[in-house]
Amino acid sequence: MKKTFSAVSFFILLTVSFLNINSCSNREDTVSCFPKTPINVSLNLNLAAYNNLNYINGWIYVNEQQSGTRGLIVVRTGDNPATFKVYDRNAPHICPDNNTTLEVKDNISIVCPKDNATWILLTGNPTSGSSLPPKTYFYNYDASTKNLNLYN
């Protein structure tokens, strides 16, 4: 009888722990099921692939190694000094699935295709469907070499 009780207790404890880990309750800046992956990418803005980032409002998708689980959106937001925003492409407000990769629309907004939540591209401010802004990452820009390093 004791073995049955302890096996059942272990199963219940394991189930509760699993549900707690995979829940989608809100954290400070994303849902708790938001993937945690290292971000460490270097972009040389002298290269044609990154030319859009030499101009204010220019943006690109980054899908290189160590750019998160779905990639990044990088947008140039200002000059003197150069400023950027680096957004994760995972929707911050819902757990990841096949339709939650953020996309840039009309060069002015970021959209979640699953529920049409939107954010302003230049600021990340929510405009509809979510109160959470997209997850952002740090960057370091060397104007003399035009190297942009993205990291978390």
Backbone hydrogen bonds in HBPLUS format (Angstrom, degrees):
<---DONOR---> <-ACCEPTOR-->    atom                        ^
c    i                          cat <-CA-CA->   ^        H-A-AA   ^      H-
h    n   atom  resd res      DA  || num        DHA   H-A  angle D-A-AA Bond
n    s   type  num  typ     dist DA aas  dist angle  dist       angle   num
A0005-PHE N   A0001-MET O   3.09 MM   4  6.36 163.7  2.12 152.9 157.1     1
A0006-SER N   A0002-LYS O   2.96 MM   4  6.15 162.1  1.99 150.4 155.2     2
A0007-ALA N   A0003-LYS O   2.94 MM   4  6.05 151.1  2.03 144.2 152.1     3
A0008-VAL N   A0004-THR O   2.95 MM   4  6.10 162.0  1.98 151.7 156.4     4
A0009-SER N   A0005-PHE O   2.88 MM   4  6.02 160.8  1.92 147.8 153.9     5
A0010-PHE N   A0006-SER O   2.93 MM   4  5.97 155.2  1.99 138.8 145.6     6
A0011-PHE N   A0007-ALA O   2.99 MM   4  6.18 157.2  2.04 144.2 150.2     7
A0012-ILE N   A0008-VAL O   2.95 MM   4  6.21 161.7  1.98 153.6 158.0     8
A0013-LEU N   A0009-SER O   2.95 MM   4  6.11 165.0  1.97 150.6 154.9     9
A0014-LEU N   A0010-PHE O   2.88 MM   4  6.03 158.5  1.92 149.1 155.3    10
A0015-THR N   A0011-PHE O   2.93 MM   4  6.12 158.4  1.98 148.6 154.3    11
A0016-VAL N   A0012-ILE O   2.96 MM   4  6.17 167.4  1.97 155.9 158.7    12
A0017-SER N   A0013-LEU O   2.97 MM   4  6.10 160.1  2.01 147.3 153.2    13
A0018-PHE N   A0014-LEU O   2.96 MM   4  6.13 157.8  2.01 147.2 153.2    14
A0019-LEU N   A0015-THR O   2.98 MM   4  6.22 162.7  2.01 153.2 157.4    15
A0020-ASN N   A0016-VAL O   3.00 MM   4  6.16 153.3  2.07 146.6 153.9    16
A0021-ILE N   A0017-SER O   3.03 MM   4  6.25 158.7  2.08 150.8 155.7    17
A0022-ASN N   A0018-PHE O   3.08 MM   4  6.25 158.3  2.13 150.9 156.3    18
A0032-SER N   A0025-SER O   2.89 MM   7  5.68 153.5  1.96 155.8 163.0    19
A0027-ARG N   A0030-THR O   2.87 MM   3  5.46 147.7  1.97 146.4 156.2    20
A0031-VAL N   A0092-PRO O   2.97 MM  61  6.17 134.9  2.18 148.5 162.3    21
A0034-PHE N   A0031-VAL O   3.10 MM   3  5.61 158.8  2.15 122.1 123.2    22
A0040-ASN N   A0066-GLN O   2.94 MM  26  5.45 159.0  1.98 149.1 152.8    23
A0041-VAL N   A0150-LEU O   2.93 MM 109  5.10 157.0  1.99 141.7 149.2    24
A0150-LEU N   A0041-VAL O   2.74 MM 109  5.10 167.8  1.76 159.1 163.5    25
A0043-LEU N   A0148-LEU O   2.76 MM 105  5.06 162.2  1.79 147.5 153.8    26
A0148-LEU N   A0043-LEU O   2.77 MM 105  5.06 168.4  1.78 156.5 160.2    27
A0047-LEU N   A0044-ASN O   2.98 MM   3  5.87 169.5  1.99 127.1 130.5    28
A0045-LEU N   A0146-LYS O   2.77 MM 101  5.29 159.5  1.81 173.4 166.4    29
A0050-TYR N   A0047-LEU O   3.06 MM   3  5.73 152.2  2.14 118.3 125.7    30
A0051-ASN N   A0048-ALA O   3.20 MM   3  5.02 172.1  2.21 107.6 109.5    31
A0053-LEU N   A0050-TYR O   3.01 MM   3  5.79 151.5  2.09 122.9 130.1    32
A0054-ASN N   A0051-ASN O   2.92 MM   3  5.56 163.9  1.95 125.9 128.1    33
A0055-TYR N   A0052-ASN O   3.28 MM   3  5.91 164.4  2.31 118.7 120.5    34
A0058-GLY N   A0055-TYR O   2.93 MM   3  5.30 155.0  1.99 131.3 134.6    35
A0057-ASN N   A0076-ARG O   2.86 MM  19  5.44 161.9  1.89 152.6 152.2    36
A0076-ARG N   A0058-GLY O   2.90 MM  18  5.60 162.7  1.93 165.1 170.7    37
A0060-ILE N   A0074-VAL O   2.92 MM  14  5.50 146.9  2.03 151.3 161.8    38
A0074-VAL N   A0060-ILE O   2.97 MM  14  5.50 166.6  1.99 159.6 164.0    39
A0062-VAL N   A0072-LEU O   2.85 MM  10  4.98 158.8  1.90 138.8 142.0    40
A0072-LEU N   A0062-VAL O   2.86 MM  10  4.98 154.1  1.93 140.7 149.4    41
A0089-ARG N   A0071-GLY O   3.11 MM  18  5.68 151.1  2.19 151.4 143.2    42
A0073-ILE N   A0087-TYR O   2.83 MM  14  5.05 154.7  1.89 142.7 149.8    43
A0087-TYR N   A0073-ILE O   2.80 MM  14  5.05 169.7  1.81 159.1 158.9    44
A0075-VAL N   A0085-LYS O   3.01 MM  10  5.37 159.4  2.06 151.9 158.1    45
A0085-LYS N   A0075-VAL O   2.89 MM  10  5.37 147.4  2.00 151.6 161.2    46
A0077-THR N   A0083-THR O   2.80 MM   6  5.42 152.4  1.88 129.9 138.3    47
A0083-THR N   A0078-GLY O   3.11 MM   5  4.91 158.9  2.16 115.9 116.4    48
A0137-TYR N   A0086-VAL O   2.92 MM  51  5.41 139.9  2.08 143.4 153.2    49
A0088-ASP N   A0135-LYS O   2.84 MM  47  5.41 154.6  1.90 153.7 158.8    50
A0102-LEU N   A0089-ARG O   2.60 MM  13  4.72 165.0  1.62 147.0 149.1    51
A0091-ALA N   A0100-THR O   3.08 MM   9  5.52 137.7  2.27 158.3 169.5    52
A0114-LYS N   A0099-ASN O   2.99 MM  15  5.04 111.1  2.48 175.0 163.6    53
A0103-GLU N   A0111-VAL O   2.96 MM   8  5.32 156.4  2.02 146.4 154.0    54
A0111-VAL N   A0103-GLU O   2.75 MM   8  5.32 160.7  1.79 156.1 162.8    55
A0105-LYS N   A0109-SER O   2.77 MM   4  5.33 164.8  1.80 149.3 153.0    56
A0108-ILE N   A0105-LYS O   3.21 MM   3  6.34 171.5  2.22 132.9 133.5    57
A0109-SER N   A0105-LYS O   3.18 MM   4  5.33 159.6  2.22 152.4 156.5    58
A0121-LEU N   A0108-ILE O   3.01 MM  13  5.29 174.4  2.02 126.9 126.9    59
A0110-ILE N   A0119-TRP O   2.83 MM   9  5.07 157.6  1.88 141.3 147.5    60
A0119-TRP N   A0110-ILE O   2.91 MM   9  5.07 143.3  2.04 143.3 151.3    61
A0112-CYS N   A0117-ALA O   2.93 MM   5  5.28 153.3  2.01 151.9 157.5    62
A0116-ASN N   A0112-CYS O   2.73 MM   4  5.02 133.4  1.95 158.8 167.7    63
A0118-THR N   A0128-SER O   2.85 MM  10  5.31 152.6  1.93 141.9 149.2    64
A0127-THR N   A0118-THR O   2.86 MM   9  5.50 171.7  1.87 139.5 138.0    65
A0128-SER N   A0118-THR O   3.44 MM  10  5.31 158.7  2.49 132.9 129.7    66
A0120-ILE N   A0125-ASN O   2.88 MM   5  5.39 154.9  1.94 147.4 153.8    67
A0124-GLY N   A0120-ILE O   2.68 MM   4  5.06 153.2  1.75 150.8 158.2    68
A0138-PHE N   A0151-TYR O   2.96 MM  13  5.33 129.7  2.21 167.5 174.1    69
A0151-TYR N   A0138-PHE O   3.01 MM  13  5.33 165.8  2.03 137.3 139.4    70
A0140-ASN N   A0149-ASN O   2.85 MM   9  5.13 141.4  2.00 142.3 152.6    71
A0149-ASN N   A0140-ASN O   2.82 MM   9  5.13 172.6  1.83 155.9 157.7    72
A0142-ASP N   A0147-ASN O   2.95 MM   5  5.35 165.7  1.97 155.0 159.6    73
A0146-LYS N   A0142-ASP O   2.70 MM   4  5.48 129.7  1.95 148.7 165.3    74
